[in-house]
Amino acid sequence: MILQNEPKIKNTVEGISKNTWDLVHAGMQGVVTNNPGVFGKIISSDITLSGKTGTAQQSTTHPDHGLFVGFTSGNTGDKTPVALAIRIATDTVRPLQLKSAMVLWNTIMELQIRMN
């Protein structure tokens, strides 16, 4: 383990129905399950993993960076819930940067699984 923190709740989200929240989580799980080429080992494990691809904006004059944010739920074989964000800095956003962020995230999570 590199660092273990106890979470501190700063705000809460209110006014979103359980159904809507469940749909968001299902969509984020689909990002993982629909990419078996990247997340194959995790998909075949008992870990429930959710994620979101995207870009991180720096400024209006600088190209966006590749981004992948994901988390484990802690409700299956997960020993401890884990959340991690990866940003791949770039001069021009291409699909390669987005995929690289996913692959790097997956590699770190596979190491985490082995450590547990």
C-alpha distances in whole Angstrom, upper triangle without the diagonal:
4,6,7,11,14,16,20,22,25,27,28,30,33,36,34,35,33,35,34,30,30,32,29,26,28,29,25,25,28,26,24,26,29,27,27,27,24,22,23,21,19,22,23,20,20,18,20,19,21,22,24,25,27,28,27,30,31,34,38,38,35,34,31,28,26,23,21,19,18,16,16,18,16,20,20,17,14,12,11,13,11,14,14,17,18,21,23,26,29,33,34,32,33,31,29,27,26,26,23,21,21,20,18,16,17,15,12,12,13,10,8,11,11,8,9
4,7,10,14,16,19,22,23,26,27,29,33,36,34,36,34,35,34,31,31,32,30,27,29,29,26,26,28,27,24,27,30,27,27,27,24,22,25,22,21,24,25,23,23,20,22,20,22,21,23,24,26,26,25,28,28,32,35,35,32,31,29,25,24,22,20,18,18,17,17,19,18,22,22,20,17,15,14,14,12,13,13,15,16,19,21,23,27,30,32,30,31,30,28,25,25,25,22,20,20,20,17,15,17,15,12,13,15,12,10,14,14,11,13
4,7,10,12,15,18,20,23,24,27,30,33,32,33,32,34,33,29,29,31,28,26,29,29,25,25,28,27,25,28,30,29,29,29,26,24,26,24,22,25,27,24,24,21,22,20,21,21,23,24,26,26,25,27,27,31,34,35,32,32,29,26,25,22,20,18,17,16,17,18,17,21,22,21,17,15,13,13,11,12,12,15,17,19,22,24,27,31,32,31,32,31,29,27,26,26,24,21,22,22,19,17,19,18,14,14,17,14,12,15,16,13,14
4,7,10,13,16,18,21,22,24,28,31,30,31,29,32,31,27,27,30,27,24,27,28,24,24,28,27,25,28,30,29,29,30,27,24,27,25,22,25,26,23,22,19,20,19,21,21,23,25,27,27,26,29,29,32,36,37,34,33,30,27,26,23,21,18,17,15,15,16,15,19,20,19,15,13,10,11,10,12,13,16,18,21,24,26,30,33,34,32,34,33,31,29,27,28,26,23,23,23,21,18,20,19,16,15,18,16,13,15,17,14,13
4,6,9,12,15,17,19,22,25,28,27,29,27,30,29,25,26,28,26,24,27,27,24,25,28,27,25,28,31,30,31,32,28,26,29,27,24,26,28,25,24,21,21,20,21,21,23,25,26,27,25,27,28,31,34,36,33,33,30,27,26,23,21,18,17,15,16,16,15,19,21,20,17,15,12,12,11,12,13,16,19,21,24,26,30,33,34,32,34,33,32,29,28,28,27,24,24,25,22,20,21,22,18,17,20,19,16,18,20,17,17
4,7,10,13,15,17,20,23,26,25,27,25,28,27,24,25,27,25,23,26,27,24,25,28,27,26,29,32,31,32,33,30,28,30,28,25,27,29,26,24,21,21,21,21,22,24,26,27,28,26,29,29,32,36,38,35,35,32,29,28,25,23,20,18,16,16,16,15,18,20,20,17,15,12,12,12,13,15,18,21,24,27,29,32,36,37,34,36,35,34,31,30,31,29,26,26,27,25,22,23,24,21,19,22,21,18,20,22,19,18
4,6,9,12,13,16,19,22,22,24,22,25,24,21,22,25,22,20,24,25,22,23,26,25,25,27,30,30,31,32,29,27,29,28,25,27,29,26,24,21,20,19,19,20,21,24,25,26,24,26,27,30,33,35,33,33,29,27,26,23,21,17,17,14,15,15,14,17,20,21,17,16,13,11,11,11,14,16,20,22,26,27,31,34,35,32,34,33,33,30,28,29,28,25,25,26,24,21,23,24,21,20,23,22,19,21,23,21,20
4,6,9,11,15,17,21,21,23,23,26,24,21,23,26,23,22,25,26,23,25,28,27,27,30,32,32,34,35,32,30,33,31,28,30,32,29,28,24,23,22,21,22,23,25,26,26,24,26,27,30,33,35,33,33,30,28,28,24,23,19,19,17,18,18,18,20,23,24,21,20,16,15,15,14,16,18,22,24,27,29,32,35,36,34,36,35,35,32,30,31,31,27,27,29,27,24,26,27,24,23,26,26,22,24,27,25,24
4,6,7,11,14,17,18,20,20,23,21,18,21,23,21,20,23,24,22,24,27,26,27,29,31,32,33,35,32,30,33,32,28,30,32,30,28,24,23,22,21,21,22,24,25,26,24,26,27,29,32,34,33,33,29,28,28,24,23,19,19,17,18,17,18,20,23,25,22,21,18,15,16,15,17,19,22,24,28,29,32,35,36,33,35,34,35,32,30,31,31,27,27,30,28,25,27,28,25,24,28,28,24,26,29,27,25
4,7,10,13,17,18,20,21,24,22,19,22,24,21,21,25,25,23,25,28,27,28,31,33,33,35,36,33,31,35,34,30,32,35,32,31,27,25,24,22,22,22,24,24,25,23,24,25,27,29,32,31,31,28,27,27,24,23,19,20,19,21,20,21,23,26,28,25,24,21,18,18,16,18,19,22,23,27,28,31,34,34,32,34,34,35,31,29,31,31,27,28,30,29,26,28,30,27,26,30,30,26,28,31,30,28
4,7,10,13,14,17,18,21,19,16,20,21,19,19,23,23,21,24,27,26,27,30,31,32,34,36,33,31,34,34,31,31,34,32,30,27,25,23,21,21,21,24,24,24,22,24,25,27,29,32,31,31,28,27,27,24,23,19,20,19,21,20,21,23,26,28,25,25,22,19,19,17,19,20,23,24,28,29,32,34,34,32,34,34,35,32,29,31,32,28,28,31,30,26,29,31,28,27,31,31,28,30,33,31,30
4,6,10,11,13,14,17,16,13,16,18,16,17,20,21,20,22,25,25,26,28,30,31,33,35,32,30,33,33,29,30,33,31,29,26,23,22,20,20,20,23,23,24,23,25,26,28,30,33,32,32,29,28,27,24,23,19,19,18,19,18,20,21,24,27,24,25,21,18,19,17,20,20,24,25,29,30,33,35,35,32,34,33,35,32,29,31,32,28,28,31,30,26,28,31,28,27,30,31,28,29,32,31,30
4,7,7,10,12,14,12,10,14,15,13,15,18,18,18,20,23,23,24,26,28,29,31,34,31,29,32,33,29,29,32,31,28,25,22,21,19,19,19,22,22,23,22,24,26,28,29,33,32,31,27,27,26,23,22,19,19,18,20,18,20,21,24,27,25,26,23,19,20,18,20,20,24,25,29,30,32,35,34,31,33,32,33,31,28,30,31,27,27,30,30,26,28,31,29,27,30,32,29,30,33,32,31
4,6,9,11,13,12,11,14,16,15,16,19,20,20,22,24,25,27,28,30,31,34,36,34,32,35,35,31,31,34,33,30,28,24,24,21,22,21,25,25,26,26,27,29,30,32,35,35,34,30,30,30,26,25,22,22,21,22,20,22,23,26,29,27,28,25,22,23,21,24,24,27,29,32,33,36,38,37,34,36,35,36,34,31,33,34,31,30,33,33,30,31,34,32,30,33,35,32,33,36,36,34
4,6,9,12,10,10,14,15,14,16,19,19,20,22,24,25,27,29,30,32,34,37,35,33,35,36,33,32,35,34,32,29,26,25,22,23,22,25,25,27,27,28,31,32,33,36,36,35,31,32,31,28,27,24,23,23,24,22,24,24,27,31,29,30,28,25,26,24,26,26,29,30,34,35,37,39,38,35,36,35,37,35,32,34,35,32,31,35,35,31,33,36,34,32,35,37,34,35,38,38,36
4,7,8,6,7,10,11,11,13,15,16,17,19,20,22,24,25,26,28,31,33,31,29,32,33,29,28,31,31,28,26,22,22,19,20,19,22,23,25,25,27,29,31,32,35,34,33,30,30,28,25,24,21,21,20,21,19,22,22,25,28,26,28,26,22,23,22,24,24,27,28,31,33,35,37,36,33,34,32,34,32,29,31,33,29,28,32,32,29,30,33,32,29,32,34,32,32,36,36,33
4,5,5,6,9,10,11,13,14,16,17,19,20,22,24,24,26,28,30,33,32,29,32,32,29,28,30,30,27,25,22,22,19,20,21,24,25,27,28,30,33,34,35,38,37,36,32,32,31,27,26,23,22,21,22,19,22,21,24,27,26,28,26,23,24,23,25,26,29,31,34,36,37,40,38,35,35,34,36,34,31,32,34,31,29,33,33,30,30,34,33,30,33,35,32,32,36,36,34
4,5,5,6,9,10,10,12,14,15,16,18,20,22,22,24,26,28,31,30,27,29,30,26,25,27,27,24,22,19,19,17,19,20,23,25,27,28,30,33,35,36,39,38,36,33,32,30,27,25,22,20,19,19,16,19,17,20,24,23,25,23,20,22,21,24,25,28,30,33,35,37,40,38,35,35,33,35,34,30,31,33,30,28,31,32,28,28,32,31,28,30,32,30,29,33,33,31
4,5,5,6,9,10,10,12,14,15,16,19,20,20,22,25,27,30,29,26,28,29,26,24,27,26,24,22,19,19,17,19,19,22,24,27,28,30,34,35,36,39,38,36,32,32,30,27,25,22,21,20,20,17,20,18,21,24,24,26,25,22,23,23,25,26,28,30,33,35,37,39,38,34,34,32,34,33,29,30,32,30,27,30,32,28,28,32,31,28,30,33,31,30,34,34,32
4,5,5,6,9,10,11,13,14,15,17,19,20,21,23,26,29,27,25,27,29,25,24,27,27,25,23,19,18,16,17,17,20,21,24,25,27,30,32,32,36,34,32,29,29,27,24,22,20,19,18,19,17,20,19,22,25,24,27,25,22,23,21,23,23,26,27,30,32,34,36,34,31,31,29,31,30,26,28,30,27,25,29,30,26,27,30,30,27,30,32,30,29,33,34,32
4,5,5,6,9,10,11,12,14,16,17,18,20,22,24,27,25,23,26,26,23,22,25,24,22,20,16,16,13,14,15,18,20,22,23,26,29,31,32,35,33,31,28,27,25,22,20,17,16,15,16,14,17,16,19,22,21,23,21,18,19,18,20,20,23,25,28,30,32,35,33,30,30,28,30,29,25,26,28,25,23,26,27,24,24,28,27,24,27,29,27,26,30,30,28
4,5,5,6,9,10,10,12,14,16,16,18,20,22,25,24,21,23,24,21,19,22,22,19,17,14,14,12,14,15,18,21,24,25,28,31,33,34,37,35,33,29,28,26,23,20,18,16,15,15,13,16,14,17,20,19,22,21,18,19,18,20,21,24,26,29,32,33,36,34,31,31,28,30,29,25,26,28,25,23,26,27,23,23,27,26,23,25,28,26,25,29,29,27
4,5,5,6,9,10,10,13,15,15,16,19,21,24,23,21,23,24,21,19,22,22,21,19,15,15,12,13,14,17,19,22,24,26,30,31,32,35,33,31,28,27,24,22,19,17,16,16,16,15,18,17,19,22,21,24,23,20,20,19,21,21,24,25,28,30,32,34,32,28,28,26,28,27,23,24,26,24,22,25,26,23,23,27,26,24,26,29,27,26,30,31,29
4,5,5,6,9,10,11,13,14,15,17,20,23,21,19,22,23,20,19,22,22,21,18,14,13,10,10,10,14,15,18,20,22,26,28,29,32,30,28,24,23,21,18,16,14,13,13,14,14,17,17,19,22,20,23,21,18,18,16,18,18,20,22,24,27,28,31,29,25,26,23,25,24,20,21,24,21,19,22,23,20,21,24,24,21,24,27,25,24,28,29,27
4,5,5,6,9,10,11,12,14,16,18,21,19,17,19,20,17,16,19,18,17,14,11,10,7,9,10,14,16,19,21,24,27,29,31,33,31,29,25,24,21,18,15,13,11,10,11,10,14,13,15,18,17,20,18,15,15,14,16,17,19,21,24,27,29,31,30,26,26,24,25,24,20,21,23,20,18,21,22,18,18,22,21,18,21,24,22,21,25,26,24
4,5,5,6,9,10,10,12,14,16,19,18,16,18,19,16,14,17,18,16,14,11,10,8,10,11,15,17,21,23,26,29,31,32,35,33,30,27,25,22,20,17,15,13,13,13,12,15,14,15,18,18,21,20,17,17,17,18,19,21,23,25,28,30,32,30,27,26,23,25,24,21,21,23,21,18,21,22,19,19,22,22,19,21,24,23,22,25,27,25
4,5,5,7,9,10,10,13,15,18,17,15,18,20,17,15,18,19,18,16,13,11,8,9,9,12,14,18,20,23,26,28,29,32,30,27,23,22,19,17,14,13,12,13,14,14,18,17,18,21,20,23,22,19,18,17,18,18,19,21,23,26,27,29,27,23,23,20,22,22,18,18,21,19,16,19,21,18,18,22,22,20,22,25,23,23,26,28,26
4,5,5,7,9,10,12,14,17,15,13,16,17,14,13,17,17,17,14,11,8,5,5,6,9,12,16,18,21,24,27,28,30,28,25,21,20,17,14,11,10,8,9,11,11,15,16,17,18,17,20,19,15,15,13,14,14,16,18,20,23,24,27,25,22,21,19,20,19,16,16,18,16,13,16,18,15,15,18,18,16,18,21,20,20,23,24,23
4,5,5,6,8,10,12,15,14,11,13,15,12,10,13,14,13,11,8,6,4,6,9,12,15,19,21,24,27,30,31,33,31,28,24,22,19,16,13,12,9,10,10,10,14,14,14,16,15,18,18,15,14,14,15,15,17,20,22,25,26,29,28,24,23,20,21,21,17,17,19,17,13,16,18,15,14,17,18,15,17,20,18,17,21,23,21
4,5,5,6,8,10,13,13,11,13,15,13,11,14,15,15,14,11,9,7,8,9,11,15,18,21,24,28,30,31,33,30,27,24,22,19,17,14,14,12,13,13,14,17,17,17,19,18,22,21,18,18,17,17,17,19,20,22,25,26,29,27,23,22,19,20,20,16,16,18,17,14,16,18,16,15,19,19,17,18,22,21,20,23,25,24
4,6,6,7,10,12,11,10,12,15,13,11,15,16,17,14,12,9,7,6,7,8,11,15,18,21,24,27,28,30,27,24,20,19,15,13,10,11,10,12,13,15,18,19,18,20,19,22,21,18,17,15,15,15,15,17,18,21,22,25,23,19,18,15,16,16,13,12,15,13,10,13,15,13,12,16,17,15,17,20,20,19,22,24,24
4,5,5,7,10,8,6,9,11,9,8,11,12,13,11,9,7,6,6,9,10,14,17,20,23,26,29,30,32,29,26,22,20,16,14,11,11,9,11,11,13,16,17,16,17,16,19,19,16,15,14,14,14,15,17,19,22,23,26,25,21,20,16,17,17,14,12,14,13,9,11,14,11,10,13,15,12,13,17,17,16,19,21,20
4,5,6,10,9,7,8,11,9,6,10,12,13,11,10,9,9,10,12,13,17,20,23,26,30,32,33,35,32,29,26,24,20,18,15,15,13,13,13,14,17,17,16,17,17,20,21,18,18,17,18,18,19,21,22,26,27,29,27,24,22,19,19,20,17,15,17,16,13,14,17,15,12,16,17,15,15,19,19,17,20,23,22
4,6,9,9,9,10,13,12,10,13,15,16,15,14,12,11,11,12,12,16,19,22,25,29,31,32,33,31,27,24,22,19,17,15,16,14,16,16,18,21,21,20,20,20,24,24,21,20,20,19,19,19,21,22,25,25,28,26,22,20,16,17,18,15,13,16,16,12,14,17,16,14,17,19,17,18,21,21,20,23,26,25
4,5,6,6,8,11,11,9,12,14,16,15,14,12,12,11,12,12,15,18,21,24,27,30,31,32,29,26,23,20,17,16,13,15,13,16,16,18,21,21,20,20,20,23,23,21,20,19,18,18,17,19,19,22,23,26,23,20,18,14,15,16,13,10,13,13,10,10,14,13,11,14,16,15,15,19,19,19,21,24,24
4,5,5,4,8,9,7,9,12,15,14,14,12,13,13,15,15,18,21,24,28,30,33,34,35,32,29,26,23,20,18,16,17,15,17,17,19,21,21,19,19,19,23,23,21,20,20,19,20,19,21,21,25,25,28,26,23,21,17,17,18,16,13,15,15,12,11,15,14,11,13,16,15,14,17,19,17,19,22,22
4,6,6,9,11,10,12,14,17,17,17,15,16,15,16,15,18,21,24,27,30,32,33,34,31,27,25,22,18,18,16,18,17,18,19,21,23,24,22,22,21,25,25,23,22,21,20,20,18,20,19,23,23,26,24,21,19,15,14,16,14,11,13,14,11,9,13,13,11,13,16,15,14,17,19,18,19,23,23
4,6,8,9,10,12,14,16,15,15,13,13,12,14,13,16,18,21,24,27,30,31,32,28,25,22,19,16,15,12,14,13,15,16,19,21,22,21,20,19,22,22,20,18,18,16,16,15,17,16,20,21,24,22,19,17,14,13,14,12,9,10,11,7,6,10,10,7,9,12,12,11,14,16,15,17,20,21
4,6,5,6,9,10,13,11,11,9,11,11,13,13,17,20,22,26,28,31,33,34,30,27,24,21,18,16,13,14,12,13,13,16,18,19,17,16,16,19,19,17,16,16,15,16,15,18,18,22,23,26,25,22,20,17,16,16,14,11,12,12,9,8,11,9,6,9,11,10,9,13,14,13,15,18,18
4,6,5,6,9,12,12,13,12,13,14,17,17,20,23,26,29,32,35,36,37,34,31,28,25,21,20,17,17,15,16,15,18,19,19,17,16,16,20,20,19,18,19,18,19,19,21,22,25,26,30,28,25,23,20,19,20,17,14,15,16,12,11,14,13,9,11,14,12,10,14,15,13,15,18,18
4,5,5,6,10,10,12,11,14,15,18,19,22,25,27,31,33,36,38,39,35,32,29,26,23,21,18,18,15,15,14,17,17,18,15,14,14,17,18,18,17,18,18,19,19,22,23,26,28,31,30,27,25,22,21,21,19,16,17,17,14,12,14,13,9,10,12,10,8,11,12,10,11,15,15
4,5,5,8,6,8,8,11,12,16,17,21,23,25,29,31,35,36,37,34,31,28,25,22,19,16,15,12,12,10,13,14,15,12,11,11,14,15,14,13,15,15,17,17,21,22,25,27,31,30,27,25,22,21,21,19,16,17,16,13,12,13,11,8,10,11,8,7,11,11,9,11,14,13
4,5,8,7,8,8,10,12,16,17,21,24,26,30,32,36,37,38,35,32,29,26,23,20,17,17,14,13,12,13,15,15,12,12,13,16,17,16,16,17,17,19,19,22,23,27,29,32,31,27,26,22,22,22,19,17,18,18,14,14,16,14,11,13,15,12,11,15,15,12,15,17,17
4,7,8,10,11,14,16,19,21,24,28,30,33,36,39,41,42,39,36,32,30,26,24,20,20,17,16,14,16,16,16,13,12,13,16,18,18,18,19,20,22,22,26,26,30,32,35,34,30,29,25,25,25,23,20,21,21,17,16,18,17,13,15,16,13,12,15,15,12,14,17,16
4,5,8,10,14,16,20,21,25,28,30,33,36,39,41,42,39,36,33,30,26,24,20,19,16,15,12,13,13,13,10,8,10,13,15,15,15,17,18,21,22,25,26,30,32,36,35,31,30,27,26,26,24,21,22,21,18,17,18,16,13,14,15,12,10,13,13,9,11,14,13
4,7,9,13,16,20,22,26,29,30,34,36,40,42,43,40,38,34,31,28,25,21,20,16,14,11,11,10,10,6,5,7,11,13,13,14,17,19,21,23,26,28,32,34,37,36,33,32,29,28,28,25,23,24,23,19,19,20,18,15,17,17,13,12,15,14,10,13,15,13
4,6,10,13,17,19,23,26,27,31,33,36,38,40,37,34,31,28,25,22,18,16,12,10,7,8,8,8,6,5,6,9,10,10,11,13,15,18,19,23,25,29,31,34,33,30,29,26,26,25,23,21,21,20,17,17,17,15,12,14,14,10,10,13,11,9,12,14,12
4,7,10,14,17,20,24,25,29,31,34,36,38,35,33,29,27,23,20,16,14,11,8,6,6,7,7,7,8,8,11,12,10,11,12,14,17,19,22,24,28,30,33,32,29,28,25,25,24,21,20,21,19,16,17,18,15,13,16,15,12,13,16,14,12,15,17,15
4,7,11,13,17,20,21,25,28,31,33,34,32,29,25,23,20,16,13,11,7,6,5,7,9,10,10,11,9,13,12,10,9,10,11,13,15,18,21,24,26,30,29,25,25,22,22,21,18,17,18,15,12,14,15,11,10,13,13,10,11,14,13,12,15,17,15
4,7,11,14,17,19,22,25,28,30,32,29,26,23,20,17,14,11,9,5,6,6,8,11,12,13,14,13,16,15,11,11,10,11,12,14,17,19,22,24,28,26,23,23,20,21,19,16,16,17,14,12,14,15,12,11,15,14,12,14,17,15,15,19,20,19
4,7,10,13,15,18,21,24,26,28,25,23,19,17,14,10,7,5,4,6,9,11,14,16,17,18,16,18,17,13,12,9,9,9,11,13,16,19,21,24,23,19,19,17,17,16,12,13,14,11,9,12,13,10,10,14,14,12,15,17,16,16,20,21,20
4,7,10,12,15,18,21,23,25,22,19,16,14,11,8,6,5,6,9,12,14,18,19,20,21,19,22,20,17,15,12,11,9,11,12,14,17,18,21,20,16,16,14,16,14,10,12,13,11,9,13,14,11,13,16,16,15,18,20,19,20,23,24,24
4,7,10,13,16,19,20,22,19,16,13,11,8,6,5,7,9,12,15,18,21,23,23,24,22,25,23,19,17,14,12,10,10,10,12,14,15,18,16,13,13,11,12,10,7,9,11,8,8,11,12,11,13,16,16,16,18,21,20,21,24,25,26
4,7,10,13,16,17,18,16,13,9,8,6,5,6,8,11,15,18,21,24,26,27,27,25,28,25,22,19,16,14,11,10,9,11,13,13,16,14,10,11,10,12,10,7,10,12,10,10,14,14,13,16,18,18,19,21,23,23,24,27,28,29
4,6,10,12,13,15,12,10,6,5,5,5,8,10,14,17,21,23,26,29,30,30,28,30,27,24,21,18,15,12,10,8,9,10,10,12,11,8,10,11,12,9,8,11,12,10,12,15,15,15,17,20,20,20,23,25,25,26,29,30,30
4,6,9,12,13,11,9,5,5,6,6,9,11,15,18,22,24,27,29,31,31,28,30,27,24,21,17,15,11,10,7,9,9,10,12,12,10,13,14,15,11,10,14,14,12,14,17,16,16,19,21,20,21,24,25,25,27,30,30,31
4,6,8,10,8,7,5,6,9,10,13,15,18,21,25,27,30,33,34,35,32,33,31,27,24,21,18,14,14,11,12,10,11,12,12,10,14,16,17,14,13,17,17,15,18,20,20,19,23,24,24,25,28,29,28,31,33,33,34
4,7,8,6,7,6,8,11,12,16,17,21,24,27,30,32,35,36,37,34,35,32,29,26,22,20,16,15,11,12,10,11,11,12,12,16,18,18,15,16,19,19,17,20,22,21,21,24,26,25,26,29,30,30,32,34,34,35
4,5,5,8,8,11,14,15,19,20,24,27,31,33,36,38,40,40,37,39,36,32,29,26,23,19,18,15,15,13,13,12,13,13,17,20,21,18,18,22,22,20,23,25,24,24,28,29,28,30,33,34,33,36,38,38,39
4,6,8,9,12,16,17,21,22,26,29,33,35,38,40,42,43,40,41,38,35,32,28,26,22,21,18,18,15,14,13,13,14,17,20,21,19,19,23,23,22,25,27,27,27,30,32,31,32,35,36,36,38,41,41,42
4,7,9,13,16,18,22,24,28,31,35,37,40,42,44,44,41,43,40,37,34,30,27,24,22,18,18,14,13,11,12,13,17,20,21,19,20,23,23,22,25,28,27,27,31,32,32,33,36,37,37,39,41,41,43
4,7,9,13,15,19,21,25,28,32,34,37,40,41,41,38,40,37,34,31,27,24,20,19,15,14,11,9,7,9,10,14,17,18,15,17,20,20,19,22,24,23,24,27,28,28,30,33,33,33,36,38,38,40
4,7,10,13,16,19,23,26,30,32,35,38,39,39,36,38,35,32,29,26,23,19,17,13,12,9,7,6,5,6,10,13,14,12,13,17,17,16,19,21,21,22,24,26,26,28,30,31,31,34,36,36,38
4,7,9,13,15,19,23,26,29,32,34,35,35,33,34,32,29,26,22,19,15,14,10,10,8,7,8,7,6,9,12,13,10,11,14,14,13,16,18,18,18,21,23,23,24,27,28,28,31,33,33,34
4,6,10,13,16,20,23,26,29,31,32,32,30,31,29,26,23,19,16,12,10,7,6,5,5,8,8,6,9,11,11,7,8,12,11,10,13,15,14,15,18,19,19,21,24,24,25,27,29,30,31
4,7,10,14,17,21,24,26,29,29,29,27,29,27,24,21,17,14,11,8,6,5,7,7,10,9,6,8,8,8,5,5,8,8,6,9,12,12,12,15,16,17,18,20,22,22,24,26,27,28
4,7,10,14,17,20,23,25,26,26,24,25,23,20,17,14,11,7,6,5,6,9,11,14,13,10,11,11,11,8,6,9,9,6,8,11,11,10,13,15,15,16,18,20,20,22,24,25,26
4,7,10,14,16,19,22,22,22,20,22,20,17,14,11,8,6,5,7,9,12,14,17,16,13,14,12,12,10,7,9,9,6,6,9,9,7,10,13,12,12,15,17,17,18,21,22,22
4,7,11,13,16,19,20,20,17,19,17,14,11,8,6,4,6,9,12,15,17,20,20,17,17,16,16,14,11,12,12,9,8,12,11,8,11,13,12,12,15,17,16,17,20,21,21
4,7,10,13,15,16,17,14,16,14,11,8,6,6,6,9,12,15,18,20,24,23,20,20,18,18,16,13,14,14,11,9,12,12,8,9,12,11,10,13,15,13,14,18,18,18
4,6,9,12,13,14,11,13,11,7,5,4,6,9,12,15,18,21,24,27,27,24,24,22,22,20,17,17,17,14,12,14,14,10,11,14,12,9,13,14,12,13,16,16,15
4,6,8,9,10,7,10,8,5,5,7,9,12,15,18,21,24,27,31,30,27,27,24,24,23,20,19,20,17,14,16,16,12,12,14,12,9,12,14,11,11,14,15,13
4,5,7,9,7,10,8,5,8,9,12,15,18,21,24,28,30,34,33,30,30,27,27,26,23,22,23,20,18,20,19,16,15,18,16,13,15,17,14,13,17,17,15
4,6,7,5,6,5,4,8,10,14,17,20,24,26,30,33,36,36,32,33,30,30,28,26,25,25,22,20,21,21,17,17,19,17,13,15,16,13,12,15,15,12
4,7,6,9,9,8,11,14,17,20,23,27,29,33,35,39,38,35,35,32,32,31,28,27,28,25,22,24,24,20,19,21,20,16,17,19,16,14,18,18,15
4,5,8,10,10,13,15,18,21,24,27,30,33,36,39,38,35,35,32,32,31,28,26,27,25,22,23,23,20,18,20,19,15,16,18,15,13,16,16,13
4,6,9,10,12,15,18,21,23,27,29,33,35,39,38,35,35,32,31,30,28,26,26,24,21,22,22,19,17,18,17,13,13,15,12,10,12,13,10
4,5,6,9,12,15,18,20,24,26,30,33,36,36,33,33,30,29,28,26,24,24,22,20,20,19,16,15,16,15,11,12,13,10,8,11,11,8
4,7,9,13,16,19,22,25,28,31,34,38,38,35,35,33,32,30,28,27,26,24,22,22,21,18,17,18,16,13,13,13,10,9,11,10,7
4,6,10,13,17,19,23,26,29,32,36,36,33,33,31,30,29,26,26,25,22,21,21,20,17,16,17,15,12,14,14,10,10,13,11,9
4,7,10,14,17,20,23,26,30,33,33,30,31,28,28,26,24,23,23,20,18,20,18,15,15,17,14,11,14,14,11,11,14,13,11
4,7,10,13,17,20,23,26,30,30,27,27,26,25,23,21,20,20,17,15,17,15,12,12,14,11,9,12,12,9,10,14,13,11
4,7,10,14,17,20,23,26,27,24,25,23,23,20,18,18,18,14,13,15,14,10,12,14,11,10,13,14,11,13,16,16,15
4,7,10,13,16,19,23,23,21,22,20,20,17,15,16,15,11,11,13,11,7,10,12,9,9,13,13,11,14,16,16,16
4,7,10,13,16,19,20,17,18,17,17,14,12,13,13,9,10,12,10,8,11,13,11,11,15,15,14,17,19,19,20
4,7,10,13,16,17,14,16,15,14,11,10,11,9,6,8,10,8,6,10,11,10,12,15,15,15,18,20,20,21
4,6,9,13,13,11,13,13,12,9,9,11,9,6,10,12,10,10,13,14,13,15,18,19,19,21,23,23,25
4,6,10,11,9,11,11,10,6,8,10,7,6,10,11,9,11,14,14,14,17,19,19,20,23,24,25,27
4,7,9,9,11,13,12,8,10,13,11,10,13,15,13,14,18,18,18,20,23,23,24,26,28,28,30
4,5,6,9,11,10,7,10,13,11,11,15,16,15,17,20,20,20,23,25,25,26,29,30,31,33
4,7,9,13,12,10,13,16,14,15,18,19,19,21,23,24,24,27,29,29,30,33,34,35,37
4,6,10,10,9,11,14,14,14,17,19,19,20,23,24,25,27,28,29,31,33,34,35,37
4,7,8,6,8,11,11,12,14,16,16,18,20,21,22,24,26,27,28,30,32,33,34
4,5,6,7,9,10,11,13,15,16,17,19,21,22,24,25,27,28,29,31,33,34
4,6,5,6,8,10,11,12,14,15,17,18,20,21,22,25,26,27,29,30,32
4,5,5,6,9,10,10,12,14,15,16,18,20,21,22,24,25,27,29,30
4,5,5,6,9,10,10,12,14,15,17,18,20,21,23,24,26,27,29
4,5,5,7,9,10,11,13,15,16,17,19,20,21,23,25,26,27
4,5,5,6,9,10,10,12,14,15,16,19,20,21,23,24,26
4,5,5,6,8,10,10,12,14,15,17,18,20,21,23,25
4,6,5,6,9,10,11,12,14,16,17,18,20,21,23
4,6,5,6,9,10,11,12,14,15,16,18,20,21
4,5,5,6,9,10,10,12,14,15,17,19,20
4,5,5,6,9,10,11,12,14,16,17,19
4,5,5,6,9,10,11,12,14,15,17
4,5,5,6,9,10,10,12,14,15
4,5,5,6,9,10,11,13,15
4,5,5,6,9,10,11,13
4,5,5,6,9,10,11
4,5,5,6,9,10
4,5,5,6,9
4,5,5,6
4,5,5
4,5
4
